[in-house]
Amino acid sequence: MSASPTDAEPPLEGGETAEGGATAEGGETAEGGETLPQELLRPHPDRLAPDDPGYDEICARHAAAVASEQPLYADPVTGLWVMTAATLWRRPCCENGCRHCPHLPRR
C-alpha cells in the first residue's frame, strides 16, 4: 500500500533501526537472520517490467533508499511512498502486490 508524501511521514533520517537491520555486507536480514539476496533488490518483472519507461529511475531511487537504510522512497511518477525490498524482507508477505516484494518466487 502506498501513501502520498503529503499524507504520510517521510522516511526517518538514518533509516529504520528495527531488529534485523543492515549487515556488514550491506544486505538486510530477516527476523530469522536470513540475509536478503542481492538479486531480490531488483523488482520482480511481474510487478515492474524492465521495459517500463520509469524502470531505471525507480531502481536508482530504490537502490539509494536501501543504501541509506531508508524504509521508503518516493515514486518518481506518482510521488507515492514505496517500501523497499529491505523493509519488506523483514516481514512476511502481505499479498498486497508490493513493487519490491522479495517473497515472490523468481524464475
C-alpha positions as CSV (number, residue, x, y, z in Angstrom):
1,M,0.0,0.0,0.0
2,S,1.4,3.4,-0.9
3,A,0.7,6.7,0.7
4,S,1.0,10.2,-0.7
5,P,4.0,12.1,0.7
6,T,1.6,14.8,1.8
7,D,-0.4,12.2,3.8
8,A,2.4,10.3,5.3
9,E,5.6,11.0,7.2
10,P,8.8,10.9,5.1
11,P,11.4,8.2,5.8
12,L,13.3,8.5,9.0
13,E,16.7,10.1,9.0
14,G,19.3,7.3,9.2
15,G,16.8,4.6,8.3
16,E,15.0,2.1,10.4
17,T,16.6,0.7,13.4
18,A,14.3,-2.3,13.7
19,E,15.7,-5.7,14.6
20,G,17.3,-7.3,11.5
21,G,18.9,-4.1,10.1
22,A,21.8,-3.8,7.8
23,T,24.6,-6.4,7.9
24,A,28.3,-5.7,7.3
25,E,27.9,-6.8,3.7
26,G,25.3,-4.2,3.0
27,G,22.5,-6.8,2.8
28,E,19.4,-7.0,5.0
29,T,18.5,-9.7,7.4
30,A,15.0,-11.1,8.1
31,E,13.8,-11.8,11.6
32,G,15.2,-15.3,11.4
33,G,18.6,-13.9,10.4
34,E,18.5,-14.8,6.7
35,T,20.3,-12.3,4.5
36,L,18.4,-10.6,1.6
37,P,20.0,-11.9,-1.6
38,Q,21.2,-9.1,-3.9
39,E,19.2,-10.4,-6.8
40,L,16.0,-9.6,-4.8
41,L,16.8,-5.9,-4.8
42,R,15.5,-5.7,-8.4
43,P,11.7,-5.6,-8.8
44,H,10.1,-8.8,-9.9
45,P,9.2,-8.4,-13.6
46,D,5.6,-9.1,-12.9
47,R,5.5,-6.1,-10.6
48,L,7.7,-3.7,-12.6
49,A,8.6,-4.7,-16.2
50,P,12.2,-3.9,-17.2
51,D,10.8,-2.1,-20.3
52,D,8.7,0.3,-18.2
53,P,9.8,3.9,-19.1
54,G,10.5,4.6,-15.4
55,Y,12.3,1.4,-14.6
56,D,15.8,2.9,-14.4
57,E,14.8,5.9,-12.2
58,I,12.7,3.7,-9.9
59,C,15.6,1.2,-9.5
60,A,18.0,4.1,-8.8
61,R,15.7,5.6,-6.2
62,H,15.2,2.2,-4.6
63,A,18.9,1.5,-4.5
64,A,19.6,4.8,-2.9
65,A,17.0,4.2,-0.3
66,V,18.3,0.8,0.5
67,A,21.9,2.0,0.6
68,S,21.0,4.8,3.1
69,E,18.8,2.4,5.1
70,Q,15.6,4.3,4.3
71,P,12.4,2.2,4.6
72,L,10.7,4.1,1.8
73,Y,11.3,6.2,-1.3
74,A,9.1,8.5,-3.3
75,D,7.9,7.1,-6.7
76,P,9.3,9.4,-9.4
77,V,6.0,9.4,-11.4
78,T,3.2,9.4,-8.7
79,G,5.1,10.8,-5.7
80,L,3.6,8.0,-3.5
81,W,5.8,6.4,-0.9
82,V,7.0,2.9,-1.8
83,M,8.5,0.3,0.6
84,T,11.9,-1.1,-0.2
85,A,12.7,-4.8,-0.6
86,A,14.9,-4.5,2.5
87,T,11.9,-3.2,4.5
88,L,9.6,-5.9,3.1
89,W,12.2,-8.6,3.7
90,R,11.8,-8.1,7.5
91,R,8.2,-9.1,7.5
92,P,6.0,-11.8,5.9
93,C,4.4,-11.2,2.5
94,C,1.2,-9.2,2.9
95,E,-0.2,-10.3,-0.5
96,N,-0.9,-6.6,-1.5
97,G,1.2,-6.6,-4.7
98,C,4.2,-4.6,-3.4
99,R,6.5,-3.5,-6.2
100,H,9.7,-4.7,-4.4
101,C,8.3,-7.8,-2.7
102,P,11.2,-10.1,-2.1
103,H,9.0,-13.0,-1.3
104,L,7.7,-13.7,-4.8
105,P,9.2,-16.8,-6.4
106,R,11.8,-16.0,-9.1
107,R,12.3,-17.8,-12.3
